[in-house]
């Protein structure tokens, strides 16, 4: 997509990759509707980007709130259908599976998977024909890695969902899957291990925008990490599980 003059709804814009992506898309000429749970960071971001961008708080864990935001967004931008919808929103709580807190796991799944589903279900009513729906998965969803806790499982489910959406919504909606590796954000700062090929949010945002301007279904980066994990998927379990055991 050429973002110049396009109207994009960006969920998860208050920090991390989402915030960096807001600046990247704005620099490319997009008009943004900035969403996240908390309004104050969005207002601060809008002041930095300019008044022609809009703020619309939404919590993907709240289905009624998502529905209300979908009802409000087109009148808010004051024009026809959106050109694009992007969600980066996710919760992350690393640790071993046996240590999973049930309440945290439930909230994580409500945001990461069910919130993504609610956002995706709204796309046909909000996007112009040929508009773009971009959803963040993660390379953590490629394979069940130790200490990925429930986050990895939720992202595996998201990847599966987006693959289905790609087929179901074609050709009216251009569905894209975004699979980042390690990016230096407040979420990955929870990790207590060395993160290979870690990127800054600004570099990740550029990779996302460049990918969305192209034609590939999946945008994954950095390749030095993602290609190795894709190879892991191809190995027989007898070998792949032996390799991931070393990560404990």
ChimeraX commands (.cxc) that place a marker at each C-alpha (Angstrom):
marker #1 position 0.00,0.00,0.00 radius 0.5
marker #1 position 1.07,3.55,-0.74 radius 0.5
marker #1 position 0.23,5.21,2.57 radius 0.5
marker #1 position 0.15,8.78,1.28 radius 0.5
marker #1 position -3.35,10.15,1.80 radius 0.5
marker #1 position -4.66,6.89,3.28 radius 0.5
marker #1 position -6.67,6.60,6.52 radius 0.5
marker #1 position -5.40,3.86,8.84 radius 0.5
marker #1 position -6.76,2.60,12.16 radius 0.5
marker #1 position -3.77,1.64,14.32 radius 0.5
marker #1 position -4.48,-0.26,17.56 radius 0.5
marker #1 position -1.65,-0.55,20.08 radius 0.5
marker #1 position -0.25,2.87,19.22 radius 0.5
marker #1 position 0.59,4.03,22.73 radius 0.5
marker #1 position 4.02,2.40,23.03 radius 0.5
marker #1 position 6.60,0.05,21.50 radius 0.5
marker #1 position 6.29,-1.01,17.88 radius 0.5
marker #1 position 2.82,0.54,17.64 radius 0.5
marker #1 position 4.07,3.99,18.63 radius 0.5
marker #1 position 7.06,3.75,16.28 radius 0.5
marker #1 position 4.76,2.56,13.50 radius 0.5
marker #1 position 2.53,5.59,14.04 radius 0.5
marker #1 position 5.47,7.89,13.34 radius 0.5
marker #1 position 6.58,5.82,10.34 radius 0.5
marker #1 position 3.15,5.81,8.72 radius 0.5
marker #1 position 2.58,9.49,9.44 radius 0.5
marker #1 position 5.90,10.30,7.76 radius 0.5
marker #1 position 4.65,8.36,4.73 radius 0.5
marker #1 position 1.57,10.56,4.53 radius 0.5
marker #1 position -1.06,8.45,6.30 radius 0.5
marker #1 position -3.85,9.88,8.39 radius 0.5
marker #1 position -4.12,7.80,11.56 radius 0.5
marker #1 position -6.76,6.85,14.09 radius 0.5
marker #1 position -4.67,6.08,17.16 radius 0.5
marker #1 position -6.03,3.47,19.58 radius 0.5
marker #1 position -4.94,1.76,22.80 radius 0.5
marker #1 position -6.42,1.17,26.24 radius 0.5
marker #1 position -5.17,4.41,27.83 radius 0.5
marker #1 position -6.15,7.75,26.38 radius 0.5
marker #1 position -3.40,9.94,27.90 radius 0.5
marker #1 position -0.48,8.43,25.92 radius 0.5
marker #1 position -2.56,8.63,22.75 radius 0.5
marker #1 position -3.27,12.32,23.33 radius 0.5
marker #1 position 0.45,12.92,23.86 radius 0.5
marker #1 position 1.23,11.03,20.66 radius 0.5
marker #1 position -1.37,13.00,18.73 radius 0.5
marker #1 position 0.23,16.27,19.88 radius 0.5
marker #1 position 3.56,15.10,18.46 radius 0.5
marker #1 position 2.08,13.84,15.19 radius 0.5
marker #1 position -0.36,16.65,14.49 radius 0.5
marker #1 position -4.06,17.47,14.96 radius 0.5
marker #1 position -5.19,15.84,11.69 radius 0.5
marker #1 position -4.70,12.46,13.38 radius 0.5
marker #1 position -7.53,11.19,15.62 radius 0.5
marker #1 position -7.61,9.45,19.02 radius 0.5
marker #1 position -10.00,6.59,19.80 radius 0.5
marker #1 position -9.31,4.64,23.03 radius 0.5
marker #1 position -10.25,0.96,22.89 radius 0.5
marker #1 position -9.50,-2.13,24.97 radius 0.5
marker #1 position -9.40,-5.25,22.80 radius 0.5
marker #1 position -10.25,-7.34,25.88 radius 0.5
marker #1 position -13.67,-5.64,26.02 radius 0.5
marker #1 position -15.86,-6.86,23.14 radius 0.5
marker #1 position -18.53,-4.24,23.83 radius 0.5
marker #1 position -15.85,-1.56,23.79 radius 0.5
marker #1 position -14.51,-2.83,20.47 radius 0.5
marker #1 position -18.01,-2.78,19.00 radius 0.5
marker #1 position -18.52,0.79,20.26 radius 0.5
marker #1 position -15.23,1.91,18.74 radius 0.5
marker #1 position -16.22,0.36,15.41 radius 0.5
marker #1 position -19.46,2.35,15.50 radius 0.5
marker #1 position -17.57,5.57,16.30 radius 0.5
marker #1 position -14.63,5.39,13.95 radius 0.5
marker #1 position -16.12,6.33,10.58 radius 0.5
marker #1 position -17.99,9.39,11.94 radius 0.5
marker #1 position -14.75,10.33,13.74 radius 0.5
marker #1 position -12.73,10.49,10.51 radius 0.5
marker #1 position -15.63,12.14,8.68 radius 0.5
marker #1 position -15.21,10.37,5.37 radius 0.5
marker #1 position -15.72,7.06,3.62 radius 0.5
marker #1 position -14.38,3.62,4.55 radius 0.5
marker #1 position -10.93,3.10,6.02 radius 0.5
marker #1 position -7.98,2.17,3.83 radius 0.5
marker #1 position -6.28,0.03,6.42 radius 0.5
marker #1 position -6.59,-1.53,9.87 radius 0.5
marker #1 position -3.55,-2.63,11.91 radius 0.5
marker #1 position -3.40,-4.15,15.38 radius 0.5
marker #1 position -0.15,-4.56,17.30 radius 0.5
marker #1 position -1.85,-4.94,20.70 radius 0.5
marker #1 position -0.77,-7.88,22.87 radius 0.5
marker #1 position -0.03,-8.91,26.43 radius 0.5
marker #1 position 3.15,-10.79,27.31 radius 0.5
marker #1 position 3.97,-12.77,30.45 radius 0.5
marker #1 position 7.03,-15.01,30.02 radius 0.5
marker #1 position 7.80,-18.03,32.17 radius 0.5
marker #1 position 7.48,-21.78,32.38 radius 0.5
marker #1 position 4.15,-23.46,31.61 radius 0.5
marker #1 position 3.89,-24.94,35.11 radius 0.5
marker #1 position 4.11,-21.38,36.52 radius 0.5
marker #1 position 1.21,-19.95,34.49 radius 0.5
marker #1 position -1.22,-17.86,36.50 radius 0.5
marker #1 position -4.73,-18.76,35.33 radius 0.5
marker #1 position -6.16,-15.23,35.57 radius 0.5
marker #1 position -3.22,-13.74,33.67 radius 0.5
marker #1 position -3.48,-16.47,31.03 radius 0.5
marker #1 position -7.19,-15.79,30.58 radius 0.5
marker #1 position -6.61,-12.04,30.18 radius 0.5
marker #1 position -3.73,-12.65,27.78 radius 0.5
marker #1 position -5.88,-14.88,25.59 radius 0.5
marker #1 position -8.75,-12.38,25.75 radius 0.5
marker #1 position -6.49,-9.64,24.34 radius 0.5
marker #1 position -4.14,-11.56,22.06 radius 0.5
marker #1 position -6.63,-13.89,20.38 radius 0.5
marker #1 position -10.21,-12.87,21.11 radius 0.5
marker #1 position -9.41,-9.16,20.78 radius 0.5
marker #1 position -7.74,-9.86,17.46 radius 0.5
marker #1 position -10.80,-11.81,16.37 radius 0.5
marker #1 position -13.14,-8.94,17.30 radius 0.5
marker #1 position -10.95,-6.48,15.39 radius 0.5
marker #1 position -10.81,-8.75,12.34 radius 0.5
marker #1 position -14.55,-9.37,12.33 radius 0.5
marker #1 position -15.12,-5.61,12.06 radius 0.5
marker #1 position -12.94,-5.25,8.96 radius 0.5
marker #1 position -15.54,-5.97,6.23 radius 0.5
marker #1 position -17.82,-3.21,7.53 radius 0.5
marker #1 position -15.04,-0.63,7.93 radius 0.5
marker #1 position -12.59,-1.18,5.06 radius 0.5
marker #1 position -12.95,-0.09,1.47 radius 0.5
marker #1 position -12.80,-2.83,-1.15 radius 0.5
marker #1 position -9.17,-3.81,-1.49 radius 0.5
marker #1 position -8.33,-2.29,1.91 radius 0.5
marker #1 position -5.66,-3.81,4.10 radius 0.5
marker #1 position -6.05,-5.73,7.38 radius 0.5
marker #1 position -2.69,-6.26,9.09 radius 0.5
marker #1 position -2.43,-8.36,12.25 radius 0.5
marker #1 position 0.63,-8.90,14.40 radius 0.5
marker #1 position 1.54,-12.48,15.15 radius 0.5
marker #1 position 5.04,-13.26,16.38 radius 0.5
marker #1 position 7.89,-15.62,15.62 radius 0.5
marker #1 position 7.11,-16.95,19.11 radius 0.5
marker #1 position 4.10,-18.60,17.49 radius 0.5
marker #1 position 6.19,-20.60,15.01 radius 0.5
marker #1 position 7.15,-23.33,17.49 radius 0.5
marker #1 position 6.50,-24.11,21.16 radius 0.5
marker #1 position 9.62,-22.75,22.79 radius 0.5
marker #1 position 10.34,-23.15,26.53 radius 0.5
marker #1 position 9.58,-20.09,28.68 radius 0.5
marker #1 position 7.24,-18.75,26.00 radius 0.5
marker #1 position 4.43,-19.50,28.44 radius 0.5
marker #1 position 0.94,-18.83,27.10 radius 0.5
marker #1 position 2.08,-15.98,24.84 radius 0.5
marker #1 position 3.57,-18.39,22.31 radius 0.5
marker #1 position 0.40,-20.48,22.25 radius 0.5
marker #1 position -1.75,-17.37,21.77 radius 0.5
marker #1 position 0.39,-16.19,18.86 radius 0.5
marker #1 position 0.30,-19.64,17.24 radius 0.5
marker #1 position -3.49,-19.32,17.36 radius 0.5
marker #1 position -3.32,-15.83,15.86 radius 0.5
marker #1 position -1.17,-17.07,12.99 radius 0.5
marker #1 position -3.69,-19.82,12.28 radius 0.5
marker #1 position -6.56,-17.30,12.42 radius 0.5
marker #1 position -4.87,-14.88,10.01 radius 0.5
marker #1 position -4.18,-17.70,7.55 radius 0.5
marker #1 position -7.91,-18.43,7.57 radius 0.5
marker #1 position -8.77,-14.75,7.16 radius 0.5
marker #1 position -6.44,-14.45,4.18 radius 0.5
marker #1 position -8.54,-17.01,2.31 radius 0.5
marker #1 position -11.98,-16.04,3.62 radius 0.5
marker #1 position -11.64,-12.28,3.02 radius 0.5
marker #1 position -10.00,-12.49,-0.43 radius 0.5
marker #1 position -10.22,-10.66,-2.76 radius 0.5
marker #1 position -12.13,-7.85,-1.02 radius 0.5
marker #1 position -9.64,-7.42,1.85 radius 0.5
marker #1 position -5.85,-7.66,1.64 radius 0.5
marker #1 position -5.01,-9.61,4.81 radius 0.5
marker #1 position -1.40,-9.53,6.06 radius 0.5
marker #1 position 0.43,-11.34,8.85 radius 0.5
marker #1 position 3.27,-9.54,10.64 radius 0.5
marker #1 position 5.73,-11.75,12.55 radius 0.5
marker #1 position 8.39,-9.75,14.38 radius 0.5
marker #1 position 11.32,-11.22,16.22 radius 0.5
marker #1 position 12.73,-9.59,19.35 radius 0.5
marker #1 position 12.11,-5.85,19.51 radius 0.5
marker #1 position 13.35,-3.65,22.36 radius 0.5
marker #1 position 10.10,-2.70,24.13 radius 0.5
marker #1 position 8.77,-2.71,27.70 radius 0.5
marker #1 position 7.35,-6.18,26.99 radius 0.5
marker #1 position 10.59,-7.83,25.89 radius 0.5
marker #1 position 12.41,-6.14,28.77 radius 0.5
marker #1 position 10.67,-8.76,30.94 radius 0.5
marker #1 position 12.87,-11.45,29.36 radius 0.5
marker #1 position 15.73,-12.75,31.46 radius 0.5
marker #1 position 17.77,-14.19,28.60 radius 0.5
marker #1 position 19.87,-12.85,25.75 radius 0.5
marker #1 position 17.60,-12.02,22.81 radius 0.5
marker #1 position 19.30,-12.74,19.47 radius 0.5
marker #1 position 19.20,-10.07,16.76 radius 0.5
marker #1 position 17.10,-7.69,18.87 radius 0.5
marker #1 position 15.85,-4.63,16.97 radius 0.5
marker #1 position 14.85,-1.13,17.97 radius 0.5
marker #1 position 11.17,-0.22,17.48 radius 0.5
marker #1 position 11.98,2.30,14.75 radius 0.5
marker #1 position 13.74,-0.34,12.64 radius 0.5
marker #1 position 10.86,-2.76,13.20 radius 0.5
marker #1 position 8.33,-0.10,12.18 radius 0.5
marker #1 position 10.19,0.56,8.94 radius 0.5
marker #1 position 10.26,-3.19,8.18 radius 0.5
marker #1 position 6.49,-3.36,8.77 radius 0.5
marker #1 position 5.69,-0.35,6.59 radius 0.5
marker #1 position 7.98,-1.56,3.80 radius 0.5
marker #1 position 6.36,-4.99,3.96 radius 0.5
marker #1 position 2.83,-3.59,3.85 radius 0.5
marker #1 position 3.84,-1.59,0.79 radius 0.5
marker #1 position 4.79,-4.88,-0.92 radius 0.5
marker #1 position 2.77,-7.96,-1.80 radius 0.5
marker #1 position 3.88,-10.80,0.50 radius 0.5
marker #1 position 1.31,-12.28,2.87 radius 0.5
marker #1 position 3.74,-12.61,5.79 radius 0.5
marker #1 position 6.12,-9.86,6.84 radius 0.5
marker #1 position 8.74,-11.41,9.12 radius 0.5
marker #1 position 11.96,-9.92,10.46 radius 0.5
marker #1 position 14.84,-9.98,11.14 radius 0.5
marker #1 position 15.52,-12.67,8.58 radius 0.5
marker #1 position 18.60,-13.93,10.45 radius 0.5
marker #1 position 16.24,-15.08,13.19 radius 0.5
marker #1 position 13.01,-15.87,11.38 radius 0.5
marker #1 position 14.52,-18.10,8.70 radius 0.5
marker #1 position 16.18,-20.23,11.36 radius 0.5
marker #1 position 12.90,-20.64,13.22 radius 0.5
marker #1 position 11.10,-21.52,10.00 radius 0.5
marker #1 position 13.71,-24.22,9.44 radius 0.5
marker #1 position 13.00,-25.52,12.95 radius 0.5
marker #1 position 9.36,-25.99,11.92 radius 0.5
marker #1 position 10.43,-28.26,9.08 radius 0.5
marker #1 position 12.52,-30.61,11.20 radius 0.5
marker #1 position 11.09,-33.86,12.60 radius 0.5
marker #1 position 10.05,-33.58,16.27 radius 0.5
marker #1 position 12.79,-36.00,17.33 radius 0.5
marker #1 position 15.33,-33.37,16.30 radius 0.5
marker #1 position 13.50,-30.08,16.83 radius 0.5
marker #1 position 12.44,-30.89,20.41 radius 0.5
marker #1 position 15.99,-31.98,21.22 radius 0.5
marker #1 position 17.22,-28.59,20.02 radius 0.5
marker #1 position 14.66,-26.53,21.94 radius 0.5
marker #1 position 15.40,-28.52,25.12 radius 0.5
marker #1 position 18.74,-26.73,25.20 radius 0.5
marker #1 position 16.94,-23.42,25.71 radius 0.5
marker #1 position 15.75,-24.36,29.21 radius 0.5
marker link #1:1,2 radius 0.2
marker link #1:2,3 radius 0.2
marker link #1:3,4 radius 0.2
marker link #1:4,5 radius 0.2
marker link #1:5,6 radius 0.2
marker link #1:6,7 radius 0.2
marker link #1:7,8 radius 0.2
marker link #1:8,9 radius 0.2
marker link #1:9,10 radius 0.2
marker link #1:10,11 radius 0.2
marker link #1:11,12 radius 0.2
marker link #1:12,13 radius 0.2
marker link #1:13,14 radius 0.2
marker link #1:14,15 radius 0.2
marker link #1:15,16 radius 0.2
marker link #1:16,17 radius 0.2
marker link #1:17,18 radius 0.2
marker link #1:18,19 radius 0.2
marker link #1:19,20 radius 0.2
marker link #1:20,21 radius 0.2
marker link #1:21,22 radius 0.2
marker link #1:22,23 radius 0.2
marker link #1:23,24 radius 0.2
marker link #1:24,25 radius 0.2
marker link #1:25,26 radius 0.2
marker link #1:26,27 radius 0.2
marker link #1:27,28 radius 0.2
marker link #1:28,29 radius 0.2
marker link #1:29,30 radius 0.2
marker link #1:30,31 radius 0.2
marker link #1:31,32 radius 0.2
marker link #1:32,33 radius 0.2
marker link #1:33,34 radius 0.2
marker link #1:34,35 radius 0.2
marker link #1:35,36 radius 0.2
marker link #1:36,37 radius 0.2
marker link #1:37,38 radius 0.2
marker link #1:38,39 radius 0.2
marker link #1:39,40 radius 0.2
marker link #1:40,41 radius 0.2
marker link #1:41,42 radius 0.2
marker link #1:42,43 radius 0.2
marker link #1:43,44 radius 0.2
marker link #1:44,45 radius 0.2
marker link #1:45,46 radius 0.2
marker link #1:46,47 radius 0.2
marker link #1:47,48 radius 0.2
marker link #1:48,49 radius 0.2
marker link #1:49,50 radius 0.2
marker link #1:50,51 radius 0.2
marker link #1:51,52 radius 0.2
marker link #1:52,53 radius 0.2
marker link #1:53,54 radius 0.2
marker link #1:54,55 radius 0.2
marker link #1:55,56 radius 0.2
marker link #1:56,57 radius 0.2
marker link #1:57,58 radius 0.2
marker link #1:58,59 radius 0.2
marker link #1:59,60 radius 0.2
marker link #1:60,61 radius 0.2
marker link #1:61,62 radius 0.2
marker link #1:62,63 radius 0.2
marker link #1:63,64 radius 0.2
marker link #1:64,65 radius 0.2
marker link #1:65,66 radius 0.2
marker link #1:66,67 radius 0.2
marker link #1:67,68 radius 0.2
marker link #1:68,69 radius 0.2
marker link #1:69,70 radius 0.2
marker link #1:70,71 radius 0.2
marker link #1:71,72 radius 0.2
marker link #1:72,73 radius 0.2
marker link #1:73,74 radius 0.2
marker link #1:74,75 radius 0.2
marker link #1:75,76 radius 0.2
marker link #1:76,77 radius 0.2
marker link #1:77,78 radius 0.2
marker link #1:78,79 radius 0.2
marker link #1:79,80 radius 0.2
marker link #1:80,81 radius 0.2
marker link #1:81,82 radius 0.2
marker link #1:82,83 radius 0.2
marker link #1:83,84 radius 0.2
marker link #1:84,85 radius 0.2
marker link #1:85,86 radius 0.2
marker link #1:86,87 radius 0.2
marker link #1:87,88 radius 0.2
marker link #1:88,89 radius 0.2
marker link #1:89,90 radius 0.2
marker link #1:90,91 radius 0.2
marker link #1:91,92 radius 0.2
marker link #1:92,93 radius 0.2
marker link #1:93,94 radius 0.2
marker link #1:94,95 radius 0.2
marker link #1:95,96 radius 0.2
marker link #1:96,97 radius 0.2
marker link #1:97,98 radius 0.2
marker link #1:98,99 radius 0.2
marker link #1:99,100 radius 0.2
marker link #1:100,101 radius 0.2
marker link #1:101,102 radius 0.2
marker link #1:102,103 radius 0.2
marker link #1:103,104 radius 0.2
marker link #1:104,105 radius 0.2
marker link #1:105,106 radius 0.2
marker link #1:106,107 radius 0.2
marker link #1:107,108 radius 0.2
marker link #1:108,109 radius 0.2
marker link #1:109,110 radius 0.2
marker link #1:110,111 radius 0.2
marker link #1:111,112 radius 0.2
marker link #1:112,113 radius 0.2
marker link #1:113,114 radius 0.2
marker link #1:114,115 radius 0.2
marker link #1:115,116 radius 0.2
marker link #1:116,117 radius 0.2
marker link #1:117,118 radius 0.2
marker link #1:118,119 radius 0.2
marker link #1:119,120 radius 0.2
marker link #1:120,121 radius 0.2
marker link #1:121,122 radius 0.2
marker link #1:122,123 radius 0.2
marker link #1:123,124 radius 0.2
marker link #1:124,125 radius 0.2
marker link #1:125,126 radius 0.2
marker link #1:126,127 radius 0.2
marker link #1:127,128 radius 0.2
marker link #1:128,129 radius 0.2
marker link #1:129,130 radius 0.2
marker link #1:130,131 radius 0.2
marker link #1:131,132 radius 0.2
marker link #1:132,133 radius 0.2
marker link #1:133,134 radius 0.2
marker link #1:134,135 radius 0.2
marker link #1:135,136 radius 0.2
marker link #1:136,137 radius 0.2
marker link #1:137,138 radius 0.2
marker link #1:138,139 radius 0.2
marker link #1:139,140 radius 0.2
marker link #1:140,141 radius 0.2
marker link #1:141,142 radius 0.2
marker link #1:142,143 radius 0.2
marker link #1:143,144 radius 0.2
marker link #1:144,145 radius 0.2
marker link #1:145,146 radius 0.2
marker link #1:146,147 radius 0.2
marker link #1:147,148 radius 0.2
marker link #1:148,149 radius 0.2
marker link #1:149,150 radius 0.2
marker link #1:150,151 radius 0.2
marker link #1:151,152 radius 0.2
marker link #1:152,153 radius 0.2
marker link #1:153,154 radius 0.2
marker link #1:154,155 radius 0.2
marker link #1:155,156 radius 0.2
marker link #1:156,157 radius 0.2
marker link #1:157,158 radius 0.2
marker link #1:158,159 radius 0.2
marker link #1:159,160 radius 0.2
marker link #1:160,161 radius 0.2
marker link #1:161,162 radius 0.2
marker link #1:162,163 radius 0.2
marker link #1:163,164 radius 0.2
marker link #1:164,165 radius 0.2
marker link #1:165,166 radius 0.2
marker link #1:166,167 radius 0.2
marker link #1:167,168 radius 0.2
marker link #1:168,169 radius 0.2
marker link #1:169,170 radius 0.2
marker link #1:170,171 radius 0.2
marker link #1:171,172 radius 0.2
marker link #1:172,173 radius 0.2
marker link #1:173,174 radius 0.2
marker link #1:174,175 radius 0.2
marker link #1:175,176 radius 0.2
marker link #1:176,177 radius 0.2
marker link #1:177,178 radius 0.2
marker link #1:178,179 radius 0.2
marker link #1:179,180 radius 0.2
marker link #1:180,181 radius 0.2
marker link #1:181,182 radius 0.2
marker link #1:182,183 radius 0.2
marker link #1:183,184 radius 0.2
marker link #1:184,185 radius 0.2
marker link #1:185,186 radius 0.2
marker link #1:186,187 radius 0.2
marker link #1:187,188 radius 0.2
marker link #1:188,189 radius 0.2
marker link #1:189,190 radius 0.2
marker link #1:190,191 radius 0.2
marker link #1:191,192 radius 0.2
marker link #1:192,193 radius 0.2
marker link #1:193,194 radius 0.2
marker link #1:194,195 radius 0.2
marker link #1:195,196 radius 0.2
marker link #1:196,197 radius 0.2
marker link #1:197,198 radius 0.2
marker link #1:198,199 radius 0.2
marker link #1:199,200 radius 0.2
marker link #1:200,201 radius 0.2
marker link #1:201,202 radius 0.2
marker link #1:202,203 radius 0.2
marker link #1:203,204 radius 0.2
marker link #1:204,205 radius 0.2
marker link #1:205,206 radius 0.2
marker link #1:206,207 radius 0.2
marker link #1:207,208 radius 0.2
marker link #1:208,209 radius 0.2
marker link #1:209,210 radius 0.2
marker link #1:210,211 radius 0.2
marker link #1:211,212 radius 0.2
marker link #1:212,213 radius 0.2
marker link #1:213,214 radius 0.2
marker link #1:214,215 radius 0.2
marker link #1:215,216 radius 0.2
marker link #1:216,217 radius 0.2
marker link #1:217,218 radius 0.2
marker link #1:218,219 radius 0.2
marker link #1:219,220 radius 0.2
marker link #1:220,221 radius 0.2
marker link #1:221,222 radius 0.2
marker link #1:222,223 radius 0.2
marker link #1:223,224 radius 0.2
marker link #1:224,225 radius 0.2
marker link #1:225,226 radius 0.2
marker link #1:226,227 radius 0.2
marker link #1:227,228 radius 0.2
marker link #1:228,229 radius 0.2
marker link #1:229,230 radius 0.2
marker link #1:230,231 radius 0.2
marker link #1:231,232 radius 0.2
marker link #1:232,233 radius 0.2
marker link #1:233,234 radius 0.2
marker link #1:234,235 radius 0.2
marker link #1:235,236 radius 0.2
marker link #1:236,237 radius 0.2
marker link #1:237,238 radius 0.2
marker link #1:238,239 radius 0.2
marker link #1:239,240 radius 0.2
marker link #1:240,241 radius 0.2
marker link #1:241,242 radius 0.2
marker link #1:242,243 radius 0.2
marker link #1:243,244 radius 0.2
marker link #1:244,245 radius 0.2
marker link #1:245,246 radius 0.2
marker link #1:246,247 radius 0.2
marker link #1:247,248 radius 0.2
view
